[in-house]
Amino acid sequence: MTEGRTFTRAEAETLWDIIRQRRDVRGNRFIDKPLEADVVNRLLDAALHAPSVGFSQPWEFVLVEDPQTRKAVRDSFDEANGAARAIFAGRGEEYARLKLEGILEAQLNIAVFYVPPAGAVLGQTSMEEVGLYSVVCAVQNMWLMARSLNVGIGWVSILDAERVRQLLAAPVGHRLVAYLCVGYTDGFYDRPELELLEWERRKEREKVIRKI
């Protein structure tokens, strides 16, 4: 067995910068610049190297390039967004200002699915949901790699997941975890956009960390 490499403090600081500067990119920030094939492959490779419980790797990635398919997904967003707007009726003007997707503007859409196991999986016999969490780890890996390459990613969650599954011809039982809009941007905000728009504030460390 060979030992893995160690990293310098400077490399750790670079990773910390990437984590702090990661942003959810909206459609009004994407620019008309093609994504290189090697960049897309690097994003997917980063996802494929994510941790997964039981080394199950329970994911599937669908690259959505077809304009008509993306238009149909956007239609699903519009319908779901209408319902969501009613939920936030008390903040209607604020909600209306939010650009919550970039399905048509981004150079590429990537749908990330959870593929349920055919049998028992090591580490998932008590908490089956950790398979889904493993897929989220893959999304995070992709997001951080994208930021290191100065590529934007936006996660669209206001969708009818089952309708999107059907549009993308994913097998029955596969669960949509993330629908990602990917592309170069005109820049990155220095703080999360929802914080800048005063929709939410970052929680204080003392309120989310405790010792027992």
Buried (B, 14 or more C-beta within 10 A) or exposed (E): EEEEEEEEEEEEEEEEEBEEBBBBBBBEBBEEEEBEEEBBEBBBEBBBEBEBBBEBBBBBBBEBEEEEBBEBBBBBBEBBBEEBBEEEEEEEEEBEEBEBBBBBBBBBBBBBBBBBEEEEBEBBEEEEEBBBBBBBBBBBBBBBBBBBBEBBBBBBBBBBBEBBBEBBEBEEEBBBBBBBBBBBBEEBBEEBBEEEEEBEEEEEEEEEEEEE
